[in-house]
Amino acid sequence: MEKGNYTLTLIKPYAVQHGFVGPILARINGAGFRISAMKYLQLSLEQSQAFYQVHRGKPFYERLCKFMASGPIVAAILEKPGAVDDYRRLIGATDPKQADEGTLRKLFGRSIESNAVHGSDSDDNAERESNFFFSLLERF
Ligand code: GDP
């Protein structure tokens, strides 16, 4: 897996609880991404805080970490040339209210915090975040 060709997504607890895993994965496949790793898990609060360490100190940090540890999530590595930017376009703006029609956050998000999915915002973060969730033995 070459840097620049993959990104890391999380389907967040609210979207999982509401049965949106299937519809979200179908749109990811439909947009031409290959799923090269995937798991269903629940983060501990400590793991959630570690994943979101770049946001430590921001007003929404504690709530976000608690929310992301509140139920099961789906983590996946998505492969495609230019994956980071293409996936950010597919998911839309952070706040579902501002997201374009047809984007994952517009379709499946409830609020700025519970915005259905995470997508890496740079190739460096895609690498860091993929390593956080997956060993080399779990990538295909
Ligand atoms: P993203 O890259 O579009 O996911 O946005 P950020 O990296 O800025 O923020 C990470 C996550 O924190 C977002 O996906 C939201 O779930 C949450 N978040 C960001 N900004 C806010 C905010 O102003 N309020 C709340 N409650 N959550 C926020």
Backbone and ligand atoms as CSV (ligand in chain L), in Angstrom:
chain,resi,resn,atom,element,x,y,z
A,1,MET,N,N,0.852,-1.207,0.000
A,1,MET,CA,C,0.000,0.000,0.000
A,1,MET,C,C,0.884,1.252,0.000
A,2,GLU,N,N,0.747,2.043,-1.031
A,2,GLU,CA,C,1.625,3.197,-1.216
A,2,GLU,C,C,1.007,4.453,-0.602
A,3,LYS,N,N,1.838,5.221,0.110
A,3,LYS,CA,C,1.363,6.481,0.684
A,3,LYS,C,C,0.773,7.359,-0.427
A,4,GLY,N,N,-0.336,8.016,-0.147
A,4,GLY,CA,C,-1.001,8.817,-1.175
A,4,GLY,C,C,-2.156,8.071,-1.825
A,5,ASN,N,N,-2.153,6.737,-1.655
A,5,ASN,CA,C,-3.180,5.913,-2.299
A,5,ASN,C,C,-4.192,5.329,-1.322
A,6,TYR,N,N,-4.138,5.770,-0.074
A,6,TYR,CA,C,-5.108,5.214,0.880
A,6,TYR,C,C,-5.481,6.240,1.953
A,7,THR,N,N,-6.627,5.981,2.574
A,7,THR,CA,C,-7.097,6.830,3.665
A,7,THR,C,C,-7.751,5.941,4.715
A,8,LEU,N,N,-7.975,6.516,5.887
A,8,LEU,CA,C,-8.589,5.749,6.981
A,8,LEU,C,C,-9.967,6.341,7.254
A,9,THR,N,N,-10.964,5.476,7.295
A,9,THR,CA,C,-12.296,5.955,7.678
A,9,THR,C,C,-12.774,5.243,8.929
A,10,LEU,N,N,-13.622,5.947,9.688
A,10,LEU,CA,C,-14.351,5.341,10.801
A,10,LEU,C,C,-15.823,5.624,10.565
A,11,ILE,N,N,-16.662,4.611,10.747
A,11,ILE,CA,C,-18.105,4.857,10.805
A,11,ILE,C,C,-18.433,5.011,12.285
A,12,LYS,N,N,-18.936,6.191,12.637
A,12,LYS,CA,C,-19.063,6.580,14.051
A,12,LYS,C,C,-20.280,5.910,14.721
A,13,PRO,N,N,-20.291,5.881,16.079
A,13,PRO,CA,C,-21.304,5.104,16.808
A,13,PRO,C,C,-22.758,5.372,16.400
A,14,TYR,N,N,-23.147,6.610,16.243
A,14,TYR,CA,C,-24.556,6.886,15.918
A,14,TYR,C,C,-24.934,6.245,14.581
A,15,ALA,N,N,-24.054,6.342,13.604
A,15,ALA,CA,C,-24.346,5.787,12.276
A,15,ALA,C,C,-24.400,4.260,12.333
A,16,VAL,N,N,-23.515,3.651,13.137
A,16,VAL,CA,C,-23.562,2.198,13.294
A,16,VAL,C,C,-24.883,1.790,13.939
A,17,GLN,N,N,-25.240,2.490,15.051
A,17,GLN,CA,C,-26.466,2.144,15.788
A,17,GLN,C,C,-27.712,2.271,14.917
A,18,HIS,N,N,-27.687,3.175,13.961
A,18,HIS,CA,C,-28.876,3.414,13.148
A,18,HIS,C,C,-28.902,2.624,11.846
A,19,GLY,N,N,-28.004,1.650,11.732
A,19,GLY,CA,C,-28.078,0.743,10.588
A,19,GLY,C,C,-27.513,1.297,9.299
A,20,PHE,N,N,-26.594,2.292,9.428
A,20,PHE,CA,C,-26.079,2.922,8.208
A,20,PHE,C,C,-24.782,2.298,7.695
A,21,VAL,N,N,-24.287,1.232,8.353
A,21,VAL,CA,C,-23.018,0.642,7.897
A,21,VAL,C,C,-23.133,0.165,6.452
A,22,GLY,N,N,-24.170,-0.601,6.155
A,22,GLY,CA,C,-24.349,-1.143,4.799
A,22,GLY,C,C,-24.444,-0.045,3.749
A,23,PRO,N,N,-25.386,0.906,3.926
A,23,PRO,CA,C,-25.502,1.994,2.947
A,23,PRO,C,C,-24.214,2.807,2.773
A,24,ILE,N,N,-23.476,3.050,3.866
A,24,ILE,CA,C,-22.231,3.828,3.755
A,24,ILE,C,C,-21.181,3.029,2.978
A,25,LEU,N,N,-21.028,1.737,3.304
A,25,LEU,CA,C,-20.036,0.911,2.585
A,25,LEU,C,C,-20.399,0.799,1.104
A,26,ALA,N,N,-21.685,0.717,0.795
A,26,ALA,CA,C,-22.102,0.625,-0.611
A,26,ALA,C,C,-21.684,1.885,-1.369
A,27,ARG,N,N,-21.838,3.047,-0.730
A,27,ARG,CA,C,-21.435,4.298,-1.396
A,27,ARG,C,C,-19.919,4.399,-1.528
A,28,ILE,N,N,-19.205,3.894,-0.533
A,28,ILE,CA,C,-17.733,3.892,-0.602
A,28,ILE,C,C,-17.274,3.029,-1.783
A,29,ASN,N,N,-17.844,1.839,-1.914
A,29,ASN,CA,C,-17.512,0.973,-3.057
A,29,ASN,C,C,-17.936,1.613,-4.370
A,30,GLY,N,N,-19.115,2.204,-4.372
A,30,GLY,CA,C,-19.641,2.839,-5.580
A,30,GLY,C,C,-18.777,3.988,-6.062
A,31,ALA,N,N,-18.062,4.626,-5.125
A,31,ALA,CA,C,-17.190,5.745,-5.485
A,31,ALA,C,C,-15.800,5.263,-5.907
A,32,GLY,N,N,-15.600,3.957,-5.964
A,32,GLY,CA,C,-14.355,3.414,-6.519
A,32,GLY,C,C,-13.262,3.133,-5.508
A,33,PHE,N,N,-13.590,3.137,-4.230
A,33,PHE,CA,C,-12.578,2.790,-3.226
A,33,PHE,C,C,-12.558,1.276,-3.022
A,34,ARG,N,N,-11.353,0.746,-2.811
A,34,ARG,CA,C,-11.195,-0.663,-2.459
A,34,ARG,C,C,-10.980,-0.752,-0.950
A,35,ILE,N,N,-11.710,-1.622,-0.296
A,35,ILE,CA,C,-11.538,-1.778,1.157
A,35,ILE,C,C,-10.392,-2.761,1.377
A,36,SER,N,N,-9.251,-2.254,1.859
A,36,SER,CA,C,-8.093,-3.132,2.012
A,36,SER,C,C,-7.892,-3.604,3.449
A,37,ALA,N,N,-8.671,-3.060,4.389
A,37,ALA,CA,C,-8.672,-3.541,5.774
A,37,ALA,C,C,-9.974,-3.078,6.404
A,38,MET,N,N,-10.524,-3.887,7.304
A,38,MET,CA,C,-11.774,-3.463,7.958
A,38,MET,C,C,-11.974,-4.212,9.265
A,39,LYS,N,N,-12.453,-3.506,10.304
A,39,LYS,CA,C,-12.851,-4.195,11.536
A,39,LYS,C,C,-13.972,-3.452,12.260
A,40,TYR,N,N,-14.657,-4.219,13.106
A,40,TYR,CA,C,-15.790,-3.736,13.893
A,40,TYR,C,C,-15.341,-3.809,15.349
A,41,LEU,N,N,-15.324,-2.692,16.045
A,41,LEU,CA,C,-14.752,-2.681,17.396
A,41,LEU,C,C,-15.334,-1.540,18.222
A,42,GLN,N,N,-15.083,-1.584,19.527
A,42,GLN,CA,C,-15.427,-0.446,20.378
A,42,GLN,C,C,-14.158,0.048,21.051
A,43,LEU,N,N,-13.895,1.354,20.924
A,43,LEU,CA,C,-12.718,1.968,21.545
A,43,LEU,C,C,-12.957,2.162,23.039
A,44,SER,N,N,-11.910,2.007,23.852
A,44,SER,CA,C,-11.982,2.454,25.244
A,44,SER,C,C,-11.846,3.974,25.226
A,45,LEU,N,N,-12.170,4.636,26.331
A,45,LEU,CA,C,-12.021,6.092,26.403
A,45,LEU,C,C,-10.561,6.493,26.172
A,46,GLU,N,N,-9.632,5.724,26.731
A,46,GLU,CA,C,-8.205,6.023,26.575
A,46,GLU,C,C,-7.779,5.901,25.108
A,47,GLN,N,N,-8.275,4.886,24.430
A,47,GLN,CA,C,-7.931,4.711,23.009
A,47,GLN,C,C,-8.519,5.833,22.159
A,48,SER,N,N,-9.751,6.235,22.501
A,48,SER,CA,C,-10.400,7.322,21.778
A,48,SER,C,C,-9.610,8.624,21.966
A,49,GLN,N,N,-9.162,8.880,23.195
A,49,GLN,CA,C,-8.357,10.080,23.483
A,49,GLN,C,C,-7.035,10.041,22.719
A,50,ALA,N,N,-6.457,8.855,22.601
A,50,ALA,CA,C,-5.185,8.728,21.866
A,50,ALA,C,C,-5.411,8.986,20.381
A,51,PHE,N,N,-6.497,8.453,19.830
A,51,PHE,CA,C,-6.775,8.653,18.399
A,51,PHE,C,C,-6.957,10.138,18.082
A,52,TYR,N,N,-7.652,10.854,18.971
A,52,TYR,CA,C,-7.973,12.269,18.727
A,52,TYR,C,C,-7.003,13.230,19.425
A,53,GLN,N,N,-5.782,12.753,19.718
A,53,GLN,CA,C,-4.832,13.585,20.483
A,53,GLN,C,C,-4.574,14.950,19.843
A,54,VAL,N,N,-4.661,15.049,18.506
A,54,VAL,CA,C,-4.403,16.344,17.850
A,54,VAL,C,C,-5.433,17.390,18.271
A,55,HIS,N,N,-6.583,16.957,18.772
A,55,HIS,CA,C,-7.634,17.904,19.175
A,55,HIS,C,C,-7.627,18.194,20.682
A,56,ARG,N,N,-6.680,17.586,21.405
A,56,ARG,CA,C,-6.608,17.800,22.857
A,56,ARG,C,C,-6.588,19.300,23.155
A,57,GLY,N,N,-7.431,19.725,24.118
A,57,GLY,CA,C,-7.457,21.145,24.488
A,57,GLY,C,C,-8.575,21.909,23.799
A,58,LYS,N,N,-9.121,21.366,22.691
A,58,LYS,CA,C,-10.229,22.063,22.033
A,58,LYS,C,C,-11.507,21.846,22.847
A,59,PRO,N,N,-12.449,22.810,22.757
A,59,PRO,CA,C,-13.647,22.724,23.607
A,59,PRO,C,C,-14.460,21.444,23.411
A,60,PHE,N,N,-14.407,20.857,22.209
A,60,PHE,CA,C,-15.231,19.677,21.946
A,60,PHE,C,C,-14.496,18.368,22.198
A,61,TYR,N,N,-13.223,18.438,22.609
A,61,TYR,CA,C,-12.377,17.236,22.692
A,61,TYR,C,C,-12.934,16.145,23.623
A,62,GLU,N,N,-13.260,16.527,24.871
A,62,GLU,CA,C,-13.687,15.516,25.844
A,62,GLU,C,C,-14.987,14.834,25.404
A,63,ARG,N,N,-15.939,15.650,24.938
A,63,ARG,CA,C,-17.225,15.097,24.482
A,63,ARG,C,C,-17.042,14.186,23.280
A,64,LEU,N,N,-16.198,14.630,22.364
A,64,LEU,CA,C,-15.949,13.842,21.158
A,64,LEU,C,C,-15.351,12.479,21.523
A,65,CYS,N,N,-14.365,12.484,22.420
A,65,CYS,CA,C,-13.712,11.230,22.816
A,65,CYS,C,C,-14.711,10.286,23.482
A,66,LYS,N,N,-15.566,10.856,24.344
A,66,LYS,CA,C,-16.572,10.049,25.039
A,66,LYS,C,C,-17.563,9.459,24.027
A,67,PHE,N,N,-17.996,10.309,23.100
A,67,PHE,CA,C,-18.936,9.855,22.068
A,67,PHE,C,C,-18.331,8.731,21.232
A,68,MET,N,N,-17.081,8.877,20.830
A,68,MET,CA,C,-16.461,7.874,19.950
A,68,MET,C,C,-16.214,6.550,20.666
A,69,ALA,N,N,-16.231,6.588,22.020
A,69,ALA,CA,C,-16.064,5.359,22.798
A,69,ALA,C,C,-17.414,4.811,23.268
A,70,SER,N,N,-18.519,5.442,22.850
A,70,SER,CA,C,-19.840,5.114,23.413
A,70,SER,C,C,-20.475,3.863,22.802
A,71,GLY,N,N,-19.935,3.367,21.711
A,71,GLY,CA,C,-20.525,2.190,21.075
A,71,GLY,C,C,-19.603,1.688,19.982
A,72,PRO,N,N,-19.986,0.587,19.344
A,72,PRO,CA,C,-19.132,0.038,18.296
A,72,PRO,C,C,-18.996,0.965,17.097
A,73,ILE,N,N,-17.839,0.870,16.473
A,73,ILE,CA,C,-17.547,1.620,15.245
A,73,ILE,C,C,-17.001,0.648,14.205
A,74,VAL,N,N,-16.973,1.089,12.963
A,74,VAL,CA,C,-16.294,0.330,11.909
A,74,VAL,C,C,-15.077,1.147,11.487
A,75,ALA,N,N,-13.919,0.517,11.463
A,75,ALA,CA,C,-12.697,1.155,10.962
A,75,ALA,C,C,-12.310,0.477,9.665
A,76,ALA,N,N,-11.875,1.252,8.675
A,76,ALA,CA,C,-11.473,0.653,7.401
A,76,ALA,C,C,-10.407,1.493,6.714
A,77,ILE,N,N,-9.516,0.817,6.003
A,77,ILE,CA,C,-8.567,1.491,5.121
A,77,ILE,C,C,-9.135,1.421,3.706
A,78,LEU,N,N,-9.214,2.584,3.056
A,78,LEU,CA,C,-9.802,2.689,1.719
A,78,LEU,C,C,-8.715,3.049,0.729
A,79,GLU,N,N,-8.630,2.275,-0.344
A,79,GLU,CA,C,-7.548,2.441,-1.302
A,79,GLU,C,C,-8.062,2.967,-2.638
A,80,LYS,N,N,-7.329,3.949,-3.168
A,80,LYS,CA,C,-7.664,4.578,-4.462
A,80,LYS,C,C,-6.595,5.644,-4.686
A,81,PRO,N,N,-6.155,5.899,-5.919
A,81,PRO,CA,C,-5.224,7.018,-6.113
A,81,PRO,C,C,-5.859,8.320,-5.624
A,82,GLY,N,N,-5.107,9.102,-4.859
A,82,GLY,CA,C,-5.649,10.362,-4.332
A,82,GLY,C,C,-6.746,10.150,-3.303
A,83,ALA,N,N,-6.646,9.060,-2.543
A,83,ALA,CA,C,-7.727,8.640,-1.639
A,83,ALA,C,C,-8.141,9.712,-0.622
A,84,VAL,N,N,-7.159,10.405,-0.026
A,84,VAL,CA,C,-7.494,11.358,1.043
A,84,VAL,C,C,-8.445,12.431,0.527
A,85,ASP,N,N,-8.074,13.088,-0.567
A,85,ASP,CA,C,-8.906,14.180,-1.096
A,85,ASP,C,C,-10.230,13.660,-1.646
A,86,ASP,N,N,-10.178,12.550,-2.374
A,86,ASP,CA,C,-11.413,11.997,-2.943
A,86,ASP,C,C,-12.397,11.613,-1.849
A,87,TYR,N,N,-11.872,11.047,-0.767
A,87,TYR,CA,C,-12.776,10.620,0.301
A,87,TYR,C,C,-13.329,11.825,1.059
A,88,ARG,N,N,-12.493,12.867,1.253
A,88,ARG,CA,C,-12.999,14.084,1.908
A,88,ARG,C,C,-14.141,14.677,1.080
A,89,ARG,N,N,-14.017,14.585,-0.256
A,89,ARG,CA,C,-15.109,15.079,-1.114
A,89,ARG,C,C,-16.357,14.219,-0.950
A,90,LEU,N,N,-16.180,12.912,-0.853
A,90,LEU,CA,C,-17.335,12.015,-0.709
A,90,LEU,C,C,-18.046,12.221,0.631
A,91,ILE,N,N,-17.291,12.538,1.694
A,91,ILE,CA,C,-17.948,12.658,3.010
A,91,ILE,C,C,-18.554,14.043,3.237
A,92,GLY,N,N,-17.987,15.092,2.644
A,92,GLY,CA,C,-18.556,16.429,2.802
A,92,GLY,C,C,-18.052,17.155,4.042
A,93,ALA,N,N,-18.586,18.344,4.273
A,93,ALA,CA,C,-18.113,19.224,5.352
A,93,ALA,C,C,-18.341,18.599,6.724
A,94,THR,N,N,-17.518,19.034,7.693
A,94,THR,CA,C,-17.583,18.497,9.062
A,94,THR,C,C,-18.998,18.576,9.632
A,95,ASP,N,N,-19.669,19.730,9.424
A,95,ASP,CA,C,-21.032,19.917,9.931
A,95,ASP,C,C,-22.027,19.442,8.860
A,96,PRO,N,N,-22.800,18.399,9.157
A,96,PRO,CA,C,-23.751,17.870,8.153
A,96,PRO,C,C,-24.655,18.951,7.554
A,97,LYS,N,N,-24.956,19.992,8.339
A,97,LYS,CA,C,-25.820,21.070,7.822
A,97,LYS,C,C,-25.146,21.845,6.690
A,98,GLN,N,N,-23.807,21.873,6.717
A,98,GLN,CA,C,-23.052,22.600,5.680
A,98,GLN,C,C,-22.628,21.674,4.530
A,99,ALA,N,N,-22.832,20.376,4.706
A,99,ALA,CA,C,-22.316,19.407,3.716
A,99,ALA,C,C,-23.175,19.411,2.451
A,100,ASP,N,N,-22.512,19.204,1.304
A,100,ASP,CA,C,-23.222,19.174,0.017
A,100,ASP,C,C,-24.190,17.989,-0.052
A,101,GLU,N,N,-25.234,18.170,-0.854
A,101,GLU,CA,C,-26.199,17.088,-1.103
A,101,GLU,C,C,-25.462,15.846,-1.607
A,102,GLY,N,N,-25.889,14.684,-1.131
A,102,GLY,CA,C,-25.325,13.432,-1.622
A,102,GLY,C,C,-24.072,12.983,-0.904
A,103,THR,N,N,-23.492,13.853,-0.052
A,103,THR,CA,C,-22.298,13.431,0.689
A,103,THR,C,C,-22.711,12.546,1.877
A,104,LEU,N,N,-21.755,11.751,2.352
A,104,LEU,CA,C,-22.072,10.815,3.441
A,104,LEU,C,C,-22.535,11.545,4.700
A,105,ARG,N,N,-21.903,12.677,4.973
A,105,ARG,CA,C,-22.301,13.400,6.195
A,105,ARG,C,C,-23.672,14.048,6.044
A,106,LYS,N,N,-24.000,14.501,4.825
A,106,LYS,CA,C,-25.336,15.054,4.585
A,106,LYS,C,C,-26.390,13.949,4.716
A,107,LEU,N,N,-26.088,12.785,4.138
A,107,LEU,CA,C,-27.067,11.695,4.103
A,107,LEU,C,C,-27.247,11.035,5.468
A,108,PHE,N,N,-26.142,10.858,6.206
A,108,PHE,CA,C,-26.197,10.004,7.392
A,108,PHE,C,C,-25.789,10.695,8.693
A,109,GLY,N,N,-25.368,11.945,8.654
A,109,GLY,CA,C,-24.939,12.643,9.858
A,109,GLY,C,C,-26.115,13.253,10.598
A,110,ARG,N,N,-25.947,13.426,11.907
A,110,ARG,CA,C,-27.008,14.027,12.717
A,110,ARG,C,C,-26.590,15.412,13.207
A,111,SER,N,N,-25.308,15.577,13.532
A,111,SER,CA,C,-24.818,16.832,14.108
A,111,SER,C,C,-23.328,16.952,13.815
A,112,ILE,N,N,-22.728,18.088,14.152
A,112,ILE,CA,C,-21.291,18.280,13.871
A,112,ILE,C,C,-20.458,17.213,14.584
A,113,GLU,N,N,-20.886,16.814,15.770
A,113,GLU,CA,C,-20.136,15.781,16.501
A,113,GLU,C,C,-20.456,14.395,15.930
A,114,SER,N,N,-21.739,14.131,15.763
A,114,SER,CA,C,-22.184,12.830,15.279
A,114,SER,C,C,-22.400,12.920,13.770
A,115,ASN,N,N,-21.270,13.053,13.041
A,115,ASN,CA,C,-21.351,13.343,11.610
A,115,ASN,C,C,-21.065,12.104,10.740
A,116,ALA,N,N,-21.472,10.978,11.249
A,116,ALA,CA,C,-21.499,9.697,10.515
A,116,ALA,C,C,-20.132,9.053,10.295
A,117,VAL,N,N,-19.176,9.799,9.746
A,117,VAL,CA,C,-17.894,9.179,9.411
A,117,VAL,C,C,-16.718,10.112,9.674
A,118,HIS,N,N,-15.571,9.477,9.883
A,118,HIS,CA,C,-14.288,10.168,9.930
A,118,HIS,C,C,-13.550,9.864,8.631
A,119,GLY,N,N,-12.763,10.824,8.154
A,119,GLY,CA,C,-11.853,10.571,7.036
A,119,GLY,C,C,-10.550,11.308,7.288
A,120,SER,N,N,-9.406,10.639,7.076
A,120,SER,CA,C,-8.099,11.280,7.306
A,120,SER,C,C,-8.004,12.578,6.510
A,121,ASP,N,N,-7.291,13.582,7.076
A,121,ASP,CA,C,-7.215,14.868,6.376
A,121,ASP,C,C,-5.870,15.106,5.683
A,122,SER,N,N,-4.954,14.129,5.740
A,122,SER,CA,C,-3.675,14.244,5.017
A,122,SER,C,C,-3.099,12.841,4.856
A,123,ASP,N,N,-2.126,12.708,3.948
A,123,ASP,CA,C,-1.488,11.397,3.765
A,123,ASP,C,C,-0.732,10.977,5.019
A,124,ASP,N,N,-0.119,11.947,5.702
A,124,ASP,CA,C,0.590,11.616,6.945
A,124,ASP,C,C,-0.386,11.076,7.997
A,125,ASN,N,N,-1.545,11.735,8.110
A,125,ASN,CA,C,-2.532,11.262,9.093
A,125,ASN,C,C,-3.152,9.932,8.666
A,126,ALA,N,N,-3.309,9.729,7.365
A,126,ALA,CA,C,-3.827,8.433,6.882
A,126,ALA,C,C,-2.887,7.312,7.331
A,127,GLU,N,N,-1.593,7.564,7.245
A,127,GLU,CA,C,-0.602,6.574,7.662
A,127,GLU,C,C,-0.668,6.350,9.181
A,128,ARG,N,N,-0.664,7.452,9.931
A,128,ARG,CA,C,-0.708,7.355,11.395
A,128,ARG,C,C,-1.988,6.642,11.855
A,129,GLU,N,N,-3.119,7.044,11.291
A,129,GLU,CA,C,-4.410,6.502,11.719
A,129,GLU,C,C,-4.579,5.035,11.289
A,130,SER,N,N,-4.058,4.685,10.126
A,130,SER,CA,C,-4.137,3.286,9.676
A,130,SER,C,C,-3.293,2.401,10.590
A,131,ASN,N,N,-2.110,2.911,10.971
A,131,ASN,CA,C,-1.250,2.147,11.880
A,131,ASN,C,C,-1.877,2.013,13.265
A,132,PHE,N,N,-2.689,2.998,13.646
A,132,PHE,CA,C,-3.376,2.952,14.944
A,132,PHE,C,C,-4.331,1.750,15.002
A,133,PHE,N,N,-5.013,1.466,13.895
A,133,PHE,CA,C,-6.041,0.427,13.902
A,133,PHE,C,C,-5.594,-0.924,13.351
A,134,PHE,N,N,-4.612,-0.930,12.432
A,134,PHE,CA,C,-4.334,-2.164,11.702
A,134,PHE,C,C,-2.848,-2.510,11.679
A,135,SER,N,N,-2.552,-3.792,11.900
A,135,SER,CA,C,-1.193,-4.293,11.682
A,135,SER,C,C,-1.048,-4.660,10.203
A,136,LEU,N,N,0.175,-4.924,9.776
A,136,LEU,CA,C,0.410,-5.304,8.378
A,136,LEU,C,C,-0.319,-6.606,8.021
A,137,LEU,N,N,-0.482,-7.486,9.017
A,137,LEU,CA,C,-1.154,-8.771,8.776
A,137,LEU,C,C,-2.642,-8.617,8.526
A,138,GLU,N,N,-3.169,-7.429,8.801
A,138,GLU,CA,C,-4.618,-7.197,8.655
A,138,GLU,C,C,-4.960,-6.400,7.405
A,139,ARG,N,N,-3.969,-6.209,6.521
A,139,ARG,CA,C,-4.178,-5.414,5.296
A,139,ARG,C,C,-4.062,-6.316,4.080
A,140,PHE,N,N,-4.984,-6.168,3.146
A,140,PHE,CA,C,-5.035,-7.102,2.010
A,140,PHE,C,C,-5.093,-6.361,0.676
L,1,GDP,P1,P,-13.107,16.517,10.277
L,1,GDP,O1,O,-11.675,16.381,9.807
L,1,GDP,O2,O,-14.026,17.074,9.225
L,1,GDP,O3,O,-13.654,15.255,10.896
L,1,GDP,O4,O,-13.114,17.637,11.409
L,1,GDP,P2,P,-12.053,17.963,12.583
L,1,GDP,O5,O,-10.797,17.186,12.377
L,1,GDP,O6,O,-11.968,19.442,12.682
L,1,GDP,O7,O,-12.790,17.450,13.885
L,1,GDP,C1,C,-12.806,16.079,14.249
L,1,GDP,C2,C,-14.182,15.707,14.732
L,1,GDP,O8,O,-14.482,16.483,15.871
L,1,GDP,C3,C,-15.303,16.052,13.744
L,1,GDP,O9,O,-15.517,15.038,12.778
L,1,GDP,C4,C,-16.489,16.188,14.667
L,1,GDP,O10,O,-17.011,14.912,15.030
L,1,GDP,C5,C,-15.876,16.806,15.910
L,1,GDP,N1,N,-15.990,18.288,15.895
L,1,GDP,C6,C,-15.298,19.161,15.118
L,1,GDP,N2,N,-15.652,20.432,15.376
L,1,GDP,C7,C,-16.596,20.362,16.363
L,1,GDP,C8,C,-17.341,21.340,17.081
L,1,GDP,O11,O,-17.222,22.547,16.866
L,1,GDP,N3,N,-18.212,20.860,18.031
L,1,GDP,C9,C,-18.370,19.519,18.288
L,1,GDP,N4,N,-19.232,19.123,19.221
L,1,GDP,N5,N,-17.674,18.572,17.625
L,1,GDP,C10,C,-16.806,18.984,16.686
